[in-house]
Amino acid sequence: MAALLVFGWASAQTASISGVVTSDGKTPEANVNVSLKGTTVGSVTDARGFL
């Protein structure tokens, strides 16, 4: 039971990443898949290139 509680606590850690994806440093890119290397965590940019 204690191991389960520790695992639940460890998996509850969160982080926040934000930014803008551009093609040439100026033009925002919409619907780009962005993922955190080595994980299954990811997101998709909005119409303005933001995630």
CORHUZI-V642040 format. One record per backbone hydrogen bond with DSSP energy under -0.5 kcal/mol. NH is the residue of the N-H (numbers start at 0). CO is the residue of the C=O. E is the energy in kcal/mol with one decimal. If there is no record, write none. Layout:
nh/co/e
NH/CO/E
NH/CO/E
This chain:
nh/co/e
4/0/-1.9
5/1/-2.2
6/2/-2.4
7/3/-2.4
8/4/-1.9
9/5/-2.5
10/6/-2.3
11/8/-1.0
12/9/-1.0
20/48/-2.5
21/19/-0.6
22/26/-2.4
27/25/-0.6
28/20/-2.8
29/27/-0.5
30/44/-1.2
33/42/-3.0
35/40/-2.5
36/34/-0.6
38/35/-1.8
42/33/-2.7
44/31/-1.9
45/49/-2.5
48/45/-1.9
50/18/-1.9
